[in-house]
Amino acid sequence: MLAAVLHGQTDLRLETVPDPAPETGEVVIQVDVATTCGTDLKVWRRGGHAKMLKPPTLFGHEAAGQIVAIGSGVQGWSLGDRVVANNSAPCGHCFFCQRQEYSLCTDLTFNNGTFAQYLRIPAAIVEQNLLPIPEHLSMATASLTEPLACVLHGIARSGFKPEQKDGPAQRVVVIGDGAIGLMFVGVLAHRGAEVILFGGSDQRLKLGQELGATHIFNHHHTDLAATTLGLTENYGADVVIEATGVPSVWETAIACGRPGATINLFGGCPRDTSITVNTDLLHYSELTLKGVFHNTPTFVRESLALLASQELPFEQLLNDTQPLNHLGQVFADMRDRKTIKAVILPHT
């Protein structure tokens, strides 16, 4: 089969590799749709990922398709079933899994290789995170299950409280107008938040407004902290979501929060980078700084259910469609901010 193999920084090659075959407990899917994401872009630019992969390796982690081979011991699935598989599954037995902190599992099973014609799904993922796609839902939209699951996990860990009858709407700052930032905007606005979105693209900011952002600002032309204070009676936001993965922006995010705020440092920065925190501000303003990573099986299911409800038009994030052999150009376009997310068709 044809597959994308990452060999190092921006070194992505299409190669002919053996077709995968399922072992006990596994299935193989035909990848009908794979989607790109900001994590893929960072991995492509950096040449690896501290948690998920080391080159040379098959590449990509968002996909939807249909089962074409089933290993021994697999029950409840049939050839031809339309499915979406999360790119990981927790072990269920370690210190953290015993405490239901599944994203911290010390033995997460990761699965990469969606930018290929076929994908083997490990047994742990088949057991916990392989889900049927509802008939009315397109493959492309279903492929958004993994990133949206990460967003739902991030919101749950941010101390966000949905709008209540007798209380004001929570004010949330989202920094970053990539696909993840825009998903945060959509879900938070849908749940009643007043969302202030900062980004670098006027076109993407407009999309953020369509998804429910109350205020949009181009960070090239505004002071994020000062603007936030001006919109919040000089207090700051209740919750701040950092979705860029830039260390200096982590520091800016902290400055946008009110006393008692939760700052969700969601965007993964380059390995071994650091930030500076004002200890007086942290202590006397009782800030909560949260690092949030990945997702859990619960949020994977919630994500697919939300996509199936079609209450939020996240398919608008998919603004390019290309065959697999154009993947290198797709990442160049993402780097240049021409593409938010691309639909890759491995069999075209």
C-alpha positions in Angstrom: 0.0 0.0 0.0 1.0 3.7 -0.3 1.7 5.4 3.0 3.3 8.6 4.3 6.5 8.0 6.3 8.0 10.7 8.5 11.8 10.5 8.5 12.7 13.8 10.2 12.0 17.6 10.2 9.8 18.3 7.1 11.1 15.0 5.7 7.8 13.3 4.7 8.0 10.6 2.0 5.4 8.6 0.3 6.5 5.0 0.2 5.1 1.6 -0.7 4.9 -0.5 2.5 3.4 -3.9 3.2 -0.3 -4.0 3.6 -1.2 -4.5 7.3 -2.6 -7.7 8.6 -4.6 -8.0 11.9 -3.3 -10.0 14.8 -5.4 -11.3 17.6 -7.9 -8.7 18.8 -7.1 -6.3 15.9 -8.8 -5.1 12.8 -7.6 -3.4 9.7 -9.6 -0.5 8.2 -9.5 0.9 4.7 -8.8 4.6 5.3 -11.5 6.4 3.3 -10.7 9.8 4.8 -7.8 11.1 6.9 -7.6 14.7 8.2 -4.7 16.8 9.1 -4.3 18.7 12.3 -2.1 21.2 14.1 -0.3 18.4 16.0 0.6 16.8 12.7 1.9 20.2 11.5 4.1 20.6 14.6 5.4 17.0 14.4 6.2 17.6 10.7 8.0 20.8 11.5 9.8 19.5 14.6 10.5 16.0 13.3 8.9 14.0 16.1 6.7 14.1 19.2 7.8 13.5 22.8 4.9 11.1 23.5 3.4 9.7 20.3 6.1 8.9 17.7 9.7 8.9 16.7 10.9 8.8 13.1 11.1 7.0 10.8 7.4 6.1 11.3 4.0 6.0 9.6 2.3 9.3 10.1 -1.1 10.8 10.8 -3.6 10.1 13.5 -7.1 11.2 12.4 -9.1 8.9 10.1 -12.4 7.3 9.3 -13.0 4.2 7.1 -14.4 0.8 6.9 -13.3 -2.6 8.3 -11.6 -4.8 5.7 -10.0 -7.5 7.9 -10.8 -8.9 11.3 -8.4 -10.7 13.6 -9.2 -13.7 15.7 -11.1 -13.0 19.0 -12.7 -9.8 17.7 -16.4 -9.8 18.4 -19.2 -7.3 17.5 -17.7 -6.0 14.3 -18.3 -7.1 10.6 -16.5 -6.5 7.4 -17.7 -3.2 5.8 -18.6 -1.5 9.1 -18.0 2.2 8.9 -15.8 3.1 11.9 -13.7 5.8 13.5 -10.8 4.8 15.8 -9.2 7.1 18.3 -5.4 7.2 18.0 -4.8 5.8 21.5 -6.2 3.7 24.4 -5.2 3.6 28.0 -3.9 0.4 29.6 -6.6 0.3 32.3 -4.2 -1.1 35.0 -1.5 1.5 35.9 -1.5 3.9 38.8 -3.3 6.6 36.8 -5.8 4.3 35.2 -6.8 3.0 38.6 -7.7 6.6 39.5 -9.5 7.1 36.2 -6.9 9.6 35.0 -6.7 7.9 31.6 -4.9 10.6 29.7 -2.0 10.2 32.2 -1.7 6.5 31.6 1.9 5.4 31.7 1.3 2.8 29.0 -0.9 4.5 26.4 -1.2 2.5 23.2 -0.7 5.1 20.4 -1.5 4.4 16.8 -0.1 6.4 13.9 -0.4 5.9 10.2 -3.7 7.3 9.0 -2.0 8.9 5.9 -2.1 5.6 4.2 -4.5 3.4 2.3 -5.0 1.0 5.2 -4.5 1.2 8.9 -4.1 -1.5 11.5 -6.1 -0.9 14.8 -4.4 -2.3 17.9 -6.4 -4.6 20.2 -6.5 -2.1 23.0 -8.1 0.5 20.7 -10.5 -2.0 19.2 -11.6 -2.8 22.7 -12.0 0.7 24.0 -11.9 3.4 21.3 -13.3 1.9 18.0 -16.7 3.4 17.4 -19.4 2.9 14.7 -20.1 5.9 12.5 -23.8 6.8 12.4 -25.3 6.3 8.9 -26.1 10.0 8.4 -22.6 11.3 9.4 -20.0 11.8 6.7 -16.6 10.1 7.0 -14.9 13.5 6.9 -16.9 14.9 9.8 -16.5 11.6 11.8 -12.7 11.9 11.4 -12.9 15.0 13.6 -13.7 12.8 16.6 -10.2 12.7 18.0 -9.4 16.4 18.1 -12.8 17.3 19.4 -12.4 14.7 22.1 -9.2 16.5 23.2 -11.2 19.8 23.2 -14.0 18.3 25.4 -11.3 17.0 27.8 -9.7 20.4 27.9 -13.0 22.1 28.7 -13.8 19.6 31.4 -10.4 20.3 33.0 -10.8 24.1 32.8 -13.3 24.6 35.6 -15.8 26.0 33.0 -19.4 26.1 34.3 -22.2 26.2 31.8 -24.5 29.2 31.9 -26.8 29.2 34.9 -30.2 30.9 35.2 -29.2 33.3 38.1 -25.6 33.9 37.2 -23.6 35.7 34.5 -22.2 33.9 31.6 -18.6 32.9 32.1 -16.1 34.9 30.1 -13.5 32.7 28.3 -10.5 33.9 26.3 -9.3 31.6 23.5 -5.9 32.4 22.1 -5.3 30.7 18.8 -7.4 30.5 15.6 -6.3 27.1 14.5 -8.7 24.2 14.3 -8.4 23.4 18.0 -8.9 27.0 19.0 -12.0 27.2 16.8 -13.4 24.0 18.2 -13.0 25.4 21.7 -14.9 28.5 20.6 -17.7 26.5 19.1 -18.3 24.2 22.1 -17.8 26.9 24.7 -20.2 29.3 22.9 -22.7 26.5 22.5 -22.6 26.0 26.3 -23.3 29.6 27.0 -19.9 31.2 27.4 -19.0 34.7 26.3 -16.0 33.9 24.2 -13.2 36.4 23.3 -11.1 35.0 20.5 -7.6 36.2 19.6 -5.9 35.0 16.4 -3.7 36.0 13.6 -6.0 35.5 10.5 -9.0 37.8 9.8 -10.6 35.0 7.8 -10.3 32.5 10.6 -11.5 35.1 13.2 -14.6 35.6 11.1 -15.2 31.8 11.2 -14.7 32.0 14.9 -17.4 34.6 15.1 -19.7 32.4 13.0 -19.0 29.6 15.5 -20.1 31.9 18.4 -17.3 34.1 19.5 -18.6 37.3 21.0 -15.5 39.3 20.4 -12.7 38.7 17.8 -9.3 40.4 17.7 -6.3 40.1 15.5 -3.3 39.7 17.8 -1.1 41.5 15.4 -3.0 44.7 16.2 -4.0 44.5 19.8 -2.6 43.9 23.3 -4.3 40.7 24.5 -4.2 41.4 28.2 -5.2 45.0 28.0 -8.0 44.2 25.6 -9.3 41.4 27.9 -9.3 43.7 30.9 -11.2 46.4 28.9 -13.9 43.9 28.1 -14.2 42.5 31.7 -14.5 45.6 33.9 -10.7 45.4 34.5 -11.0 41.9 36.1 -9.9 39.5 33.4 -11.4 36.3 32.0 -12.8 33.5 34.1 -11.1 30.9 31.9 -8.3 31.3 29.5 -7.5 28.7 26.8 -4.0 28.8 25.2 -4.1 27.0 21.9 -0.9 27.9 20.1 1.9 26.0 21.7 4.2 29.1 21.9 5.9 29.6 25.3 5.6 33.4 25.2 1.8 33.1 24.5 1.6 30.9 27.6 2.8 33.8 29.6 0.3 36.2 27.9 -2.5 33.7 28.7 -1.7 33.9 32.4 -1.9 37.7 32.2 -5.5 37.5 30.7 -7.0 35.7 33.7 -8.9 37.3 36.5 -8.2 36.5 40.2 -9.4 33.0 40.7 -9.2 32.1 37.0 -8.1 28.8 35.4 -5.5 29.1 32.7 -5.6 26.1 30.4 -2.2 25.8 28.8 -3.4 23.4 26.1 -1.1 24.1 23.2 2.0 21.8 23.4 5.2 23.7 23.3 8.5 22.5 21.9 10.3 20.0 24.1 12.4 21.4 27.0 11.1 25.0 26.7 10.1 27.0 29.8 8.1 30.0 30.8 8.4 32.6 33.6 5.5 33.1 36.0 5.0 36.1 38.4 4.8 34.3 41.7 2.9 37.2 43.4 0.3 37.1 40.7 0.0 33.3 40.9 -0.2 33.3 44.7 -2.3 36.3 45.6 -4.7 36.0 42.7 -5.2 32.3 43.4 -4.7 31.3 39.8 -4.9 27.8 38.6 -2.5 26.8 35.8 -3.6 23.7 34.0 -1.6 21.6 31.6 -4.1 19.4 29.7 -3.1 16.6 27.4 -5.0 14.4 25.0 -8.3 12.7 25.7 -10.0 9.8 27.4 -12.5 7.1 26.2 -15.4 9.0 27.7 -14.6 12.1 25.7 -14.1 10.1 22.5 -17.7 8.9 22.8 -19.0 12.4 23.7 -17.2 13.8 20.7 -18.7 11.4 18.2 -22.1 12.0 19.7 -21.7 15.8 19.4 -20.6 15.5 15.8 -23.5 13.2 15.1 -25.9 15.7 16.6 -24.8 18.2 13.9 -25.4 21.1 16.3 -22.1 22.6 15.5 -20.8 23.1 11.9 -17.3 21.9 12.4 -17.1 20.6 8.9 -16.4 24.3 8.0 -12.9 23.7 9.4 -12.2 21.3 6.5 -11.3 23.8 3.9 -9.2 21.7 1.5 -9.4 18.2 0.0 -6.4 16.5 -1.6 -5.2 13.0 -2.7 -2.5 11.4 -0.6 0.3 12.3 -3.0 -0.3 16.0 -2.4 0.3 15.6 1.4 3.6 17.4 1.4 2.1 20.5 -0.2 -0.8 20.3 2.2 1.6 20.7 5.1 3.3 23.6 3.4 -0.1 25.3 3.0 -0.9 24.7 6.7 2.5 26.1 7.6 1.6 29.2 5.5 -1.8 29.4 7.2 -3.7 28.8 3.9 -5.3 25.6 5.2 -7.0 25.0 8.5 -7.6 21.3 8.1 -7.4 19.2 5.0 -9.3 16.1 4.0 -6.9 13.5 2.6 -8.2 10.8 0.3 -5.7 7.9 0.2 -7.5 6.0 -2.6 -7.9 8.9 -5.0 
